[in-house]
Structures are given as structure tokens and as C-alpha cells.
């Protein structure tokens, strides 16, 4: 689900799949899309790098991301909040 806040910035929710970098996490975003040819609902996954300033996110956490200016070559998202902590 894509929500827009603060002007035209996208807000998405995803799961952290890697936290091995400093101040960066890899988040997998899952969406359901309609396949036009097969008339089925297909699960689509996207992996993005997000900025985690406080290094609080761990693998399995559900996080809310907001689109931001480019922070590095591949980082265009930042962690707004941790929605649900992993067990």
C-alpha cells in the first residue's frame, strides 16, 4: 500500500531482510498486483535500501519507509518508524 504524506512523498510498509550495513537496512516491500493477461492477483516483491539513522532495525522488523532525496548511490528511502518488532 502506497500512501502519500508531506507533499508528494511515498510512504510504504515492508519487512527488514538485512541489517548488516551501518545505518542502512534492506527492506522487502510486498504488493499485490493484477496480472492483465492471466487475470490473477500476483505477489510482487521489491527490495530497497533504507536509511536507519539510529541502527535500531533488526531482521524481521516491520517498518514504515518514506521516500527521500538520494542519500547514496542506491539509498532513496528512510525509516520513519518501526511498526512491529521481530520476536
Secondary structure, DSSP 8 states (H G I E B T S, - for coil): --EEETTTEEEEEEEEEEEEETTEEEEEEEEEEEETTTTEEEEEEEEEEEE-TT----TT-EEEEEE-S--SSSEEEEEEEEEE---
